[in-house]
Amino acid sequence: MIFSDNIPIFVQIAERLSDEILAGNYAEGERVPSVREYSVLLEVNVNTTVKAYDLLSSRGVLLMKRGMGYFVSEGAAQHILEERRGELLQKKIPELVKQMQLLRVKVADVAEAMRQCGAE
C-alpha cells in the first residue's frame, strides 16, 4: 500500500479496512486479520495498526473480543456508508463546487469526466 503524506497512516489503514468491509471482504460478525497479520500485510509498525483498529472500534465498525481478536460489528457496512455519504455531501461536493467556480469548470464537463471514469 502506498501511503499519502498528508493523512496519518493509521487513518489510511482504517479507511482501507473500511473499504474492504464495504466491498464485502469481511461480513458482519466475521473476524478480520489480527493486528500483527495486517501490519505484516501492509508493512507498517504494529502500533500504527493498533491505532487504526482502535479508531474503527471507537466508530463502532470493529468489535474487540478479548482473546479472540477483532470482528466486524453488526451494521458496520451501513455505518460506513452513512458516514462517507455525509462527508461527500457536506464536505467534498461543496469543495468541488467552489473549485469549479474558481476554475470556471462547467457541470457538463464534470459529468463527462465522471462518465469517462465509469460513473453512471
Secondary structure, 3 states (H helix, E strand, C coil): CCCCCCCCHHHHHHHHHHHHHHCCCCCCCCECCCHHHHHHHHCCCHHHHHHHHHHHHHCCCEEEECCCEEEECCCHHHHHHHHHHHHHHHHHHHHHHHHHHHHCCCHHHHHHHHHHCCCC
